[in-house]
Amino acid sequence: MNEINFLQPIMLSIGELRGIVEKEFKIVKSYYAMGTNIPTFIVERIGDAKKLNGAFNRVQEEVSSKETFALLREVVKTERLKLDTSKYLSLKFIPARKEGKSRTWLNVVLLIATIGTVFIAATFNLWSDPLYFPNFINTMPGLFFLISYTLAILGIIGIHELGHLFAARRHRIKSTLPFFIPFIPPIGTMGAVIIQKTPPKNRDELFDLGLSGPLAGFIISLIVAIIGFLISGIFLKMDYMSALMTIYSRLPIWLAGPPIHDWVNVSSNSPDPLIFYLLSWALTKSPVSVSPTALNLIAFNNSSMYVTVLHTITFAAWIGFFVTGLNLMPISQLDGGHVIRALLGNKYYKYASYVALVVLFLINFIFAILVLALSRFNLTHPGPLNDVTPLSKSRKIISIVFFVILVMTIPLGSLLFMY
């Protein structure tokens, strides 16, 4: 939501606002909130949720041209005013921050930088993959791998953000173009973000805005993962070990990965999401024996003469699932925070966010730290402008999809294995 200066007066007087509000609501009392310049109206509650939402939207549409937002909330204890709070609502008007100049050049610069870091990450993975190294490094198949891997990553991240943009445009929520985030190999990117210039008007819009991106990104990641599993292969363990030894003989240790004697621990601790184990069972009829997060290192606790080697393109899908799981955590203004805030309301959202964070620390400590960093160590959520009208029944049912994807994409192991 836009930043709010509670001491800054809005462009409309309380008399002008009264004329707007009384077109849709019956006003009981109007005043300036104590210690602020916020015009506040106590209005009678409209029982029908659809009519209430429509009335609020018309008020908001009328004041939006004056850089003003309307906030519809339950009457809190400090505003009881000897009234039955179940029959009344609080309607406040706050100033919106003026929109700054468009920074499209920054979107372009970050996109180019991310393309570069993803391409470098693809090269990192190519040089560390026995299926390609050393025969395909300077060949057309190697170049095709670099390009396809880069496109897979950017496609997954891009589709995720397009999902958000589609929801924002559909609900007329002003937002920026995606800001891509470059990152070091072997990941290459930490996803992308769009910045809302105007907040969602109600819980339905907040829900759509939060779920649309992860849902789109998950679908594309799933497609890439299935392709990766289908083009993976089964190799003799000795042949694969020989290829790995070739890597160690030609690459510096920082690029080749951990020592051979650590590979068992690496493979068993790799933070793969549940969806990878399900895909492995469905498409290879065996548990994942080579993890994409371990740079295709072998699990030596497998007594078989053969090993299933996942194609490195599955790592692109892993990144997609990783970013999806990261964004779906029900914390602050992450995508999952939007969904849970819309579903549960402010009171129960707080409990859900604290419980989620504790569980996350138990499942994956590093992942939890990343979530906190992305939320700027702030678990609060401002909610939509109209926080009274409940989420629609259809979206409550669709929220099952949110929980399923969340469980499927949270990395189950510890990222500490990489160090």
C-alpha beads as a LAMMPS data file, in Angstrom:
LAMMPS data file: protein, C-alpha beads

419 atoms
418 bonds

1 atom types
1 bond types

-500.0 500.0 xlo xhi
-500.0 500.0 ylo yhi
-500.0 500.0 zlo zhi

Masses

1 110.0

Atoms # bond

1 1 1 0.000 0.000 0.000
2 1 1 1.116 3.578 -0.565
3 1 1 2.896 5.257 2.305
4 1 1 0.586 7.343 4.478
5 1 1 1.315 10.559 6.310
6 1 1 -1.364 10.780 8.988
7 1 1 -0.490 14.401 9.792
8 1 1 -0.783 15.558 6.203
9 1 1 -4.214 17.048 5.383
10 1 1 -6.142 15.715 2.424
11 1 1 -7.409 17.870 -0.425
12 1 1 -11.083 17.496 0.501
13 1 1 -12.704 19.204 3.491
14 1 1 -14.814 17.231 5.928
15 1 1 -17.866 19.012 4.533
16 1 1 -17.048 17.919 0.960
17 1 1 -16.467 14.388 2.171
18 1 1 -19.780 14.395 3.998
19 1 1 -21.529 15.215 0.735
20 1 1 -19.840 12.233 -0.919
21 1 1 -20.384 9.771 1.935
22 1 1 -24.056 10.529 2.534
23 1 1 -24.851 9.514 -1.042
24 1 1 -24.084 5.907 -0.081
25 1 1 -24.218 5.665 3.727
26 1 1 -26.275 7.004 6.612
27 1 1 -23.866 9.084 8.703
28 1 1 -24.141 8.882 12.500
29 1 1 -21.174 11.042 13.441
30 1 1 -18.226 12.775 11.768
31 1 1 -15.015 14.107 13.315
32 1 1 -11.253 14.313 12.923
33 1 1 -9.464 11.386 14.552
34 1 1 -7.670 12.523 17.703
35 1 1 -4.121 13.765 17.077
36 1 1 -4.405 13.502 13.274
37 1 1 -5.947 15.237 10.273
38 1 1 -7.924 12.127 9.324
39 1 1 -11.615 12.821 8.631
40 1 1 -13.615 9.975 10.171
41 1 1 -17.272 9.056 9.698
42 1 1 -19.275 6.577 11.758
43 1 1 -21.853 5.133 9.353
44 1 1 -24.616 2.569 9.602
45 1 1 -23.611 -0.874 8.412
46 1 1 -25.147 -2.123 5.154
47 1 1 -26.123 -5.740 5.787
48 1 1 -25.817 -7.033 2.235
49 1 1 -22.109 -7.615 1.470
50 1 1 -22.514 -6.946 -2.250
51 1 1 -24.355 -3.669 -1.675
52 1 1 -21.816 -2.631 0.974
53 1 1 -18.934 -3.302 -1.395
54 1 1 -20.629 -1.385 -4.206
55 1 1 -21.341 1.610 -1.966
56 1 1 -17.746 1.757 -0.784
57 1 1 -16.369 1.433 -4.320
58 1 1 -18.445 4.387 -5.471
59 1 1 -17.145 6.518 -2.596
60 1 1 -13.553 5.492 -3.322
61 1 1 -13.922 6.188 -7.027
62 1 1 -15.141 9.693 -6.291
63 1 1 -12.321 10.620 -3.897
64 1 1 -9.511 8.914 -5.815
65 1 1 -9.161 11.838 -8.227
66 1 1 -8.191 13.986 -5.218
67 1 1 -5.294 11.690 -4.235
68 1 1 -7.322 10.321 -1.344
69 1 1 -8.045 6.810 -0.142
70 1 1 -11.106 5.711 1.820
71 1 1 -10.630 3.098 4.542
72 1 1 -13.628 1.044 5.677
73 1 1 -13.074 -0.704 9.001
74 1 1 -14.956 -2.160 11.921
75 1 1 -15.532 0.353 14.728
76 1 1 -12.768 -0.280 17.256
77 1 1 -13.107 0.035 21.006
78 1 1 -11.744 3.578 21.102
79 1 1 -14.518 4.626 18.743
80 1 1 -17.444 2.993 20.492
81 1 1 -19.067 6.343 21.233
82 1 1 -21.779 4.493 23.179
83 1 1 -22.881 2.715 20.009
84 1 1 -23.529 -0.922 19.228
85 1 1 -20.420 -1.637 17.125
86 1 1 -22.137 -4.490 15.295
87 1 1 -24.445 -1.966 13.633
88 1 1 -21.876 0.629 12.577
89 1 1 -18.681 1.000 10.581
90 1 1 -15.795 3.461 10.547
91 1 1 -15.018 5.245 7.264
92 1 1 -11.750 7.191 7.246
93 1 1 -10.076 9.254 4.530
94 1 1 -6.303 9.382 4.211
95 1 1 -3.917 11.072 1.747
96 1 1 -2.158 9.010 -0.905
97 1 1 1.481 9.524 -1.647
98 1 1 1.994 11.286 -4.948
99 1 1 3.212 9.000 -7.674
100 1 1 6.857 9.458 -8.581
101 1 1 8.256 9.539 -12.072
102 1 1 8.300 6.298 -14.010
103 1 1 11.623 4.475 -13.808
104 1 1 11.306 2.226 -16.824
105 1 1 15.038 2.534 -17.392
106 1 1 15.613 0.756 -14.081
107 1 1 13.295 -2.093 -15.104
108 1 1 15.324 -2.496 -18.303
109 1 1 18.697 -2.328 -16.519
110 1 1 17.664 -4.932 -13.943
111 1 1 16.235 -7.187 -16.659
112 1 1 19.495 -7.057 -18.621
113 1 1 21.498 -7.668 -15.436
114 1 1 19.299 -10.648 -14.554
115 1 1 19.656 -12.112 -18.040
116 1 1 23.415 -11.867 -17.529
117 1 1 23.450 -13.487 -14.079
118 1 1 21.087 -16.264 -15.193
119 1 1 23.298 -16.949 -18.235
120 1 1 26.337 -17.100 -15.948
121 1 1 24.420 -19.468 -13.666
122 1 1 23.567 -21.622 -16.683
123 1 1 27.264 -21.745 -17.579
124 1 1 28.071 -22.664 -13.977
125 1 1 25.619 -25.562 -14.139
126 1 1 26.813 -26.667 -17.564
127 1 1 30.435 -26.841 -16.417
128 1 1 29.401 -28.751 -13.310
129 1 1 27.194 -31.287 -15.098
130 1 1 28.793 -34.610 -16.142
131 1 1 26.086 -35.056 -18.761
132 1 1 27.605 -32.135 -20.697
133 1 1 31.144 -31.617 -19.467
134 1 1 33.616 -31.809 -21.126
135 1 1 32.284 -32.803 -24.573
136 1 1 29.561 -30.167 -25.102
137 1 1 31.157 -27.080 -23.564
138 1 1 32.026 -25.343 -26.829
139 1 1 29.459 -27.003 -29.077
140 1 1 26.028 -26.155 -30.404
141 1 1 24.310 -28.511 -27.895
142 1 1 26.097 -26.657 -25.113
143 1 1 24.978 -23.281 -26.478
144 1 1 21.436 -24.605 -26.888
145 1 1 21.508 -25.683 -23.237
146 1 1 22.661 -22.247 -22.084
147 1 1 19.944 -20.473 -24.048
148 1 1 17.145 -22.900 -23.119
149 1 1 18.097 -22.832 -19.438
150 1 1 18.168 -19.024 -19.400
151 1 1 14.811 -18.832 -21.182
152 1 1 13.312 -21.372 -18.765
153 1 1 14.340 -19.334 -15.725
154 1 1 13.254 -15.985 -17.153
155 1 1 10.052 -17.535 -18.475
156 1 1 9.105 -18.917 -15.060
157 1 1 9.841 -15.612 -13.298
158 1 1 8.263 -13.544 -16.071
159 1 1 5.033 -15.565 -16.151
160 1 1 4.808 -15.222 -12.374
161 1 1 4.918 -11.435 -12.638
162 1 1 2.547 -11.386 -15.620
163 1 1 0.046 -13.165 -13.391
164 1 1 0.284 -10.284 -10.921
165 1 1 0.041 -7.704 -13.705
166 1 1 -3.036 -9.400 -15.155
167 1 1 -4.789 -9.297 -11.768
168 1 1 -3.720 -5.692 -11.195
169 1 1 -4.960 -4.546 -14.604
170 1 1 -8.204 -6.484 -14.194
171 1 1 -8.986 -4.711 -10.922
172 1 1 -7.574 -1.355 -12.087
173 1 1 -4.800 -1.408 -9.503
174 1 1 -1.941 0.798 -10.641
175 1 1 1.432 -0.944 -10.522
176 1 1 4.917 -0.782 -11.973
177 1 1 6.465 -3.096 -14.508
178 1 1 8.432 -6.023 -12.993
179 1 1 11.765 -5.295 -11.324
180 1 1 13.902 -8.402 -11.896
181 1 1 16.386 -9.282 -9.157
182 1 1 19.811 -10.622 -10.247
183 1 1 21.608 -13.070 -7.968
184 1 1 24.817 -15.080 -7.795
185 1 1 25.219 -18.580 -9.334
186 1 1 24.061 -21.255 -9.260
187 1 1 20.609 -19.653 -8.908
188 1 1 21.124 -16.493 -10.981
189 1 1 18.001 -14.650 -9.818
190 1 1 15.812 -14.154 -6.773
191 1 1 12.740 -13.533 -8.889
192 1 1 11.106 -10.203 -9.597
193 1 1 8.703 -7.782 -7.944
194 1 1 6.086 -5.303 -9.022
195 1 1 5.299 -2.306 -6.844
196 1 1 1.675 -1.334 -6.290
197 1 1 0.939 2.345 -6.730
198 1 1 -2.622 1.990 -5.458
199 1 1 -3.924 -0.563 -2.924
200 1 1 -6.612 -3.198 -3.642
201 1 1 -10.108 -2.003 -2.804
202 1 1 -11.356 -5.156 -1.070
203 1 1 -10.378 -8.650 0.048
204 1 1 -11.329 -10.238 -3.282
205 1 1 -8.876 -8.000 -5.128
206 1 1 -6.186 -8.592 -2.500
207 1 1 -6.672 -12.360 -2.821
208 1 1 -6.475 -12.273 -6.623
209 1 1 -3.380 -10.090 -6.547
210 1 1 -1.621 -12.464 -4.140
211 1 1 -2.495 -15.809 -5.733
212 1 1 -2.308 -14.973 -9.444
213 1 1 1.488 -14.727 -9.667
214 1 1 2.444 -17.873 -7.709
215 1 1 -0.255 -19.899 -9.460
216 1 1 1.021 -18.900 -12.910
217 1 1 4.643 -19.431 -11.881
218 1 1 3.875 -22.842 -10.374
219 1 1 2.163 -24.053 -13.547
220 1 1 5.117 -23.027 -15.735
221 1 1 7.613 -24.502 -13.252
222 1 1 5.642 -27.755 -13.264
223 1 1 5.779 -27.917 -17.071
224 1 1 9.550 -27.301 -17.070
225 1 1 10.025 -29.892 -14.313
226 1 1 8.063 -32.550 -16.205
227 1 1 10.134 -31.886 -19.333
228 1 1 13.307 -32.132 -17.238
229 1 1 12.267 -35.451 -15.692
230 1 1 11.259 -36.910 -19.050
231 1 1 14.640 -36.134 -20.651
232 1 1 16.562 -37.358 -17.587
233 1 1 18.282 -40.729 -17.822
234 1 1 19.533 -43.797 -15.980
235 1 1 23.294 -44.337 -16.008
236 1 1 25.746 -46.868 -14.679
237 1 1 26.976 -45.527 -11.376
238 1 1 30.603 -46.212 -12.299
239 1 1 30.272 -44.261 -15.576
240 1 1 28.705 -41.364 -13.760
241 1 1 31.416 -41.404 -11.100
242 1 1 34.045 -41.371 -13.819
243 1 1 32.450 -38.290 -15.380
244 1 1 32.385 -36.608 -11.990
245 1 1 36.091 -37.348 -11.513
246 1 1 36.749 -35.712 -14.885
247 1 1 35.109 -32.573 -13.574
248 1 1 37.319 -32.592 -10.510
249 1 1 40.435 -32.991 -12.602
250 1 1 39.668 -30.000 -14.813
251 1 1 37.773 -27.509 -12.682
252 1 1 38.737 -25.475 -9.604
253 1 1 37.291 -26.822 -6.363
254 1 1 35.009 -23.787 -5.856
255 1 1 33.261 -24.600 -9.142
256 1 1 33.326 -28.386 -8.978
257 1 1 31.487 -28.507 -5.659
258 1 1 32.147 -30.254 -2.337
259 1 1 34.629 -33.127 -1.973
260 1 1 33.528 -36.572 -3.064
261 1 1 33.374 -37.942 0.482
262 1 1 30.738 -35.296 1.308
263 1 1 28.393 -36.201 -1.515
264 1 1 26.300 -38.575 0.577
265 1 1 25.527 -35.847 3.113
266 1 1 24.942 -33.306 0.355
267 1 1 22.377 -35.451 -1.395
268 1 1 20.513 -36.361 1.780
269 1 1 20.278 -32.750 2.956
270 1 1 19.364 -31.041 -0.297
271 1 1 16.354 -28.727 0.111
272 1 1 14.089 -30.180 -2.551
273 1 1 10.366 -29.372 -2.490
274 1 1 7.825 -32.152 -2.076
275 1 1 6.726 -31.765 -5.703
276 1 1 10.141 -33.096 -6.824
277 1 1 9.702 -36.313 -4.896
278 1 1 6.195 -36.776 -6.287
279 1 1 7.375 -36.173 -9.855
280 1 1 10.272 -38.580 -9.366
281 1 1 7.918 -41.271 -8.128
282 1 1 5.426 -40.677 -10.959
283 1 1 7.895 -40.318 -13.840
284 1 1 10.918 -42.409 -12.829
285 1 1 9.240 -44.893 -10.447
286 1 1 11.993 -44.282 -7.907
287 1 1 12.974 -41.701 -5.285
288 1 1 15.086 -38.801 -6.457
289 1 1 18.619 -40.199 -6.399
290 1 1 20.325 -37.163 -7.848
291 1 1 19.222 -33.760 -6.626
292 1 1 19.268 -30.681 -8.867
293 1 1 20.211 -28.565 -5.865
294 1 1 23.309 -30.708 -5.339
295 1 1 24.476 -30.034 -8.903
296 1 1 23.481 -33.579 -9.905
297 1 1 25.679 -35.230 -7.289
298 1 1 25.092 -38.897 -6.715
299 1 1 23.461 -40.403 -3.628
300 1 1 25.932 -43.120 -2.721
301 1 1 23.577 -44.679 -0.217
302 1 1 21.781 -46.115 -3.246
303 1 1 23.069 -49.702 -3.530
304 1 1 21.926 -50.131 -7.138
305 1 1 24.421 -50.332 -10.011
306 1 1 22.434 -47.612 -11.744
307 1 1 21.534 -44.075 -10.832
308 1 1 18.759 -41.816 -12.083
309 1 1 20.340 -38.538 -13.167
310 1 1 18.025 -35.546 -13.383
311 1 1 18.662 -33.285 -16.332
312 1 1 20.037 -29.923 -15.209
313 1 1 17.025 -28.165 -16.744
314 1 1 15.108 -29.448 -13.728
315 1 1 17.151 -27.000 -11.669
316 1 1 15.347 -24.192 -13.520
317 1 1 12.076 -25.718 -12.317
318 1 1 13.529 -26.038 -8.816
319 1 1 14.272 -22.307 -8.800
320 1 1 10.707 -21.664 -9.949
321 1 1 9.339 -23.766 -7.092
322 1 1 11.767 -22.115 -4.668
323 1 1 10.613 -18.609 -5.644
324 1 1 6.979 -19.734 -5.505
325 1 1 7.371 -21.223 -2.030
326 1 1 9.215 -18.114 -0.869
327 1 1 6.473 -15.808 -2.094
328 1 1 3.624 -17.944 -0.760
329 1 1 4.719 -17.725 2.868
330 1 1 1.788 -16.043 4.708
331 1 1 3.912 -13.224 6.035
332 1 1 3.756 -9.450 5.590
333 1 1 3.224 -8.272 2.003
334 1 1 4.563 -11.385 0.340
335 1 1 2.047 -13.021 -1.994
336 1 1 1.046 -15.510 0.689
337 1 1 0.573 -12.642 3.126
338 1 1 -1.935 -11.089 0.722
339 1 1 -3.854 -14.362 0.414
340 1 1 -4.005 -15.133 4.139
341 1 1 -4.817 -11.523 5.036
342 1 1 -7.745 -11.617 2.602
343 1 1 -8.873 -15.035 3.805
344 1 1 -8.603 -14.640 7.579
345 1 1 -8.806 -10.896 8.220
346 1 1 -6.396 -8.913 10.360
347 1 1 -6.892 -10.689 13.708
348 1 1 -6.344 -14.271 12.568
349 1 1 -3.758 -13.279 9.960
350 1 1 -1.430 -12.268 12.822
351 1 1 -1.679 -15.704 14.418
352 1 1 -1.195 -17.448 11.071
353 1 1 1.929 -15.445 10.234
354 1 1 3.595 -16.183 13.592
355 1 1 2.767 -19.884 13.393
356 1 1 4.034 -20.057 9.797
357 1 1 7.305 -18.397 10.735
358 1 1 7.936 -20.768 13.663
359 1 1 7.176 -23.819 11.497
360 1 1 9.416 -22.472 8.756
361 1 1 12.338 -22.063 11.135
362 1 1 11.920 -25.713 12.103
363 1 1 11.727 -26.888 8.484
364 1 1 14.346 -24.689 6.865
365 1 1 16.258 -22.110 8.892
366 1 1 17.906 -20.325 5.943
367 1 1 14.623 -20.198 4.055
368 1 1 13.020 -18.539 7.092
369 1 1 15.762 -15.901 7.203
370 1 1 15.192 -15.140 3.512
371 1 1 11.457 -14.729 4.126
372 1 1 12.106 -12.332 7.001
373 1 1 14.568 -10.338 4.900
374 1 1 12.084 -10.029 2.026
375 1 1 9.384 -8.902 4.468
376 1 1 11.852 -6.374 5.935
377 1 1 11.371 -8.056 9.324
378 1 1 7.848 -6.673 9.492
379 1 1 4.987 -9.148 9.906
380 1 1 2.168 -6.600 9.696
381 1 1 -0.156 -6.183 6.718
382 1 1 -2.272 -3.055 6.039
383 1 1 -5.097 -4.964 4.372
384 1 1 -7.325 -3.662 1.563
385 1 1 -9.167 -0.349 1.641
386 1 1 -12.437 -2.112 2.417
387 1 1 -11.540 -4.597 5.142
388 1 1 -15.139 -5.276 6.162
389 1 1 -16.652 -7.083 3.173
390 1 1 -15.646 -10.764 3.528
391 1 1 -13.878 -12.808 0.881
392 1 1 -16.237 -14.341 -1.675
393 1 1 -17.232 -18.001 -1.225
394 1 1 -15.666 -19.014 -4.537
395 1 1 -12.301 -17.603 -3.478
396 1 1 -12.525 -19.357 -0.120
397 1 1 -12.802 -22.612 -2.057
398 1 1 -9.971 -21.616 -4.400
399 1 1 -7.782 -20.955 -1.346
400 1 1 -7.322 -24.731 -1.147
401 1 1 -5.106 -24.346 -4.229
402 1 1 -2.963 -21.876 -2.275
403 1 1 -2.354 -24.324 0.575
404 1 1 -1.610 -27.211 -1.806
405 1 1 0.973 -25.205 -3.770
406 1 1 2.521 -23.896 -0.549
407 1 1 3.033 -27.424 0.815
408 1 1 4.339 -28.619 -2.557
409 1 1 6.971 -25.884 -2.941
410 1 1 8.548 -25.309 0.488
411 1 1 12.136 -26.662 0.443
412 1 1 12.165 -29.466 2.998
413 1 1 15.890 -29.675 3.720
414 1 1 18.526 -27.233 4.878
415 1 1 20.323 -24.843 2.562
416 1 1 23.374 -25.106 4.816
417 1 1 24.507 -28.096 2.722
418 1 1 25.762 -25.655 0.100
419 1 1 28.390 -24.335 2.466

Bonds

1 1 1 2
2 1 2 3
3 1 3 4
4 1 4 5
5 1 5 6
6 1 6 7
7 1 7 8
8 1 8 9
9 1 9 10
10 1 10 11
11 1 11 12
12 1 12 13
13 1 13 14
14 1 14 15
15 1 15 16
16 1 16 17
17 1 17 18
18 1 18 19
19 1 19 20
20 1 20 21
21 1 21 22
22 1 22 23
23 1 23 24
24 1 24 25
25 1 25 26
26 1 26 27
27 1 27 28
28 1 28 29
29 1 29 30
30 1 30 31
31 1 31 32
32 1 32 33
33 1 33 34
34 1 34 35
35 1 35 36
36 1 36 37
37 1 37 38
38 1 38 39
39 1 39 40
40 1 40 41
41 1 41 42
42 1 42 43
43 1 43 44
44 1 44 45
45 1 45 46
46 1 46 47
47 1 47 48
48 1 48 49
49 1 49 50
50 1 50 51
51 1 51 52
52 1 52 53
53 1 53 54
54 1 54 55
55 1 55 56
56 1 56 57
57 1 57 58
58 1 58 59
59 1 59 60
60 1 60 61
61 1 61 62
62 1 62 63
63 1 63 64
64 1 64 65
65 1 65 66
66 1 66 67
67 1 67 68
68 1 68 69
69 1 69 70
70 1 70 71
71 1 71 72
72 1 72 73
73 1 73 74
74 1 74 75
75 1 75 76
76 1 76 77
77 1 77 78
78 1 78 79
79 1 79 80
80 1 80 81
81 1 81 82
82 1 82 83
83 1 83 84
84 1 84 85
85 1 85 86
86 1 86 87
87 1 87 88
88 1 88 89
89 1 89 90
90 1 90 91
91 1 91 92
92 1 92 93
93 1 93 94
94 1 94 95
95 1 95 96
96 1 96 97
97 1 97 98
98 1 98 99
99 1 99 100
100 1 100 101
101 1 101 102
102 1 102 103
103 1 103 104
104 1 104 105
105 1 105 106
106 1 106 107
107 1 107 108
108 1 108 109
109 1 109 110
110 1 110 111
111 1 111 112
112 1 112 113
113 1 113 114
114 1 114 115
115 1 115 116
116 1 116 117
117 1 117 118
118 1 118 119
119 1 119 120
120 1 120 121
121 1 121 122
122 1 122 123
123 1 123 124
124 1 124 125
125 1 125 126
126 1 126 127
127 1 127 128
128 1 128 129
129 1 129 130
130 1 130 131
131 1 131 132
132 1 132 133
133 1 133 134
134 1 134 135
135 1 135 136
136 1 136 137
137 1 137 138
138 1 138 139
139 1 139 140
140 1 140 141
141 1 141 142
142 1 142 143
143 1 143 144
144 1 144 145
145 1 145 146
146 1 146 147
147 1 147 148
148 1 148 149
149 1 149 150
150 1 150 151
151 1 151 152
152 1 152 153
153 1 153 154
154 1 154 155
155 1 155 156
156 1 156 157
157 1 157 158
158 1 158 159
159 1 159 160
160 1 160 161
161 1 161 162
162 1 162 163
163 1 163 164
164 1 164 165
165 1 165 166
166 1 166 167
167 1 167 168
168 1 168 169
169 1 169 170
170 1 170 171
171 1 171 172
172 1 172 173
173 1 173 174
174 1 174 175
175 1 175 176
176 1 176 177
177 1 177 178
178 1 178 179
179 1 179 180
180 1 180 181
181 1 181 182
182 1 182 183
183 1 183 184
184 1 184 185
185 1 185 186
186 1 186 187
187 1 187 188
188 1 188 189
189 1 189 190
190 1 190 191
191 1 191 192
192 1 192 193
193 1 193 194
194 1 194 195
195 1 195 196
196 1 196 197
197 1 197 198
198 1 198 199
199 1 199 200
200 1 200 201
201 1 201 202
202 1 202 203
203 1 203 204
204 1 204 205
205 1 205 206
206 1 206 207
207 1 207 208
208 1 208 209
209 1 209 210
210 1 210 211
211 1 211 212
212 1 212 213
213 1 213 214
214 1 214 215
215 1 215 216
216 1 216 217
217 1 217 218
218 1 218 219
219 1 219 220
220 1 220 221
221 1 221 222
222 1 222 223
223 1 223 224
224 1 224 225
225 1 225 226
226 1 226 227
227 1 227 228
228 1 228 229
229 1 229 230
230 1 230 231
231 1 231 232
232 1 232 233
233 1 233 234
234 1 234 235
235 1 235 236
236 1 236 237
237 1 237 238
238 1 238 239
239 1 239 240
240 1 240 241
241 1 241 242
242 1 242 243
243 1 243 244
244 1 244 245
245 1 245 246
246 1 246 247
247 1 247 248
248 1 248 249
249 1 249 250
250 1 250 251
251 1 251 252
252 1 252 253
253 1 253 254
254 1 254 255
255 1 255 256
256 1 256 257
257 1 257 258
258 1 258 259
259 1 259 260
260 1 260 261
261 1 261 262
262 1 262 263
263 1 263 264
264 1 264 265
265 1 265 266
266 1 266 267
267 1 267 268
268 1 268 269
269 1 269 270
270 1 270 271
271 1 271 272
272 1 272 273
273 1 273 274
274 1 274 275
275 1 275 276
276 1 276 277
277 1 277 278
278 1 278 279
279 1 279 280
280 1 280 281
281 1 281 282
282 1 282 283
283 1 283 284
284 1 284 285
285 1 285 286
286 1 286 287
287 1 287 288
288 1 288 289
289 1 289 290
290 1 290 291
291 1 291 292
292 1 292 293
293 1 293 294
294 1 294 295
295 1 295 296
296 1 296 297
297 1 297 298
298 1 298 299
299 1 299 300
300 1 300 301
301 1 301 302
302 1 302 303
303 1 303 304
304 1 304 305
305 1 305 306
306 1 306 307
307 1 307 308
308 1 308 309
309 1 309 310
310 1 310 311
311 1 311 312
312 1 312 313
313 1 313 314
314 1 314 315
315 1 315 316
316 1 316 317
317 1 317 318
318 1 318 319
319 1 319 320
320 1 320 321
321 1 321 322
322 1 322 323
323 1 323 324
324 1 324 325
325 1 325 326
326 1 326 327
327 1 327 328
328 1 328 329
329 1 329 330
330 1 330 331
331 1 331 332
332 1 332 333
333 1 333 334
334 1 334 335
335 1 335 336
336 1 336 337
337 1 337 338
338 1 338 339
339 1 339 340
340 1 340 341
341 1 341 342
342 1 342 343
343 1 343 344
344 1 344 345
345 1 345 346
346 1 346 347
347 1 347 348
348 1 348 349
349 1 349 350
350 1 350 351
351 1 351 352
352 1 352 353
353 1 353 354
354 1 354 355
355 1 355 356
356 1 356 357
357 1 357 358
358 1 358 359
359 1 359 360
360 1 360 361
361 1 361 362
362 1 362 363
363 1 363 364
364 1 364 365
365 1 365 366
366 1 366 367
367 1 367 368
368 1 368 369
369 1 369 370
370 1 370 371
371 1 371 372
372 1 372 373
373 1 373 374
374 1 374 375
375 1 375 376
376 1 376 377
377 1 377 378
378 1 378 379
379 1 379 380
380 1 380 381
381 1 381 382
382 1 382 383
383 1 383 384
384 1 384 385
385 1 385 386
386 1 386 387
387 1 387 388
388 1 388 389
389 1 389 390
390 1 390 391
391 1 391 392
392 1 392 393
393 1 393 394
394 1 394 395
395 1 395 396
396 1 396 397
397 1 397 398
398 1 398 399
399 1 399 400
400 1 400 401
401 1 401 402
402 1 402 403
403 1 403 404
404 1 404 405
405 1 405 406
406 1 406 407
407 1 407 408
408 1 408 409
409 1 409 410
410 1 410 411
411 1 411 412
412 1 412 413
413 1 413 414
414 1 414 415
415 1 415 416
416 1 416 417
417 1 417 418
418 1 418 419
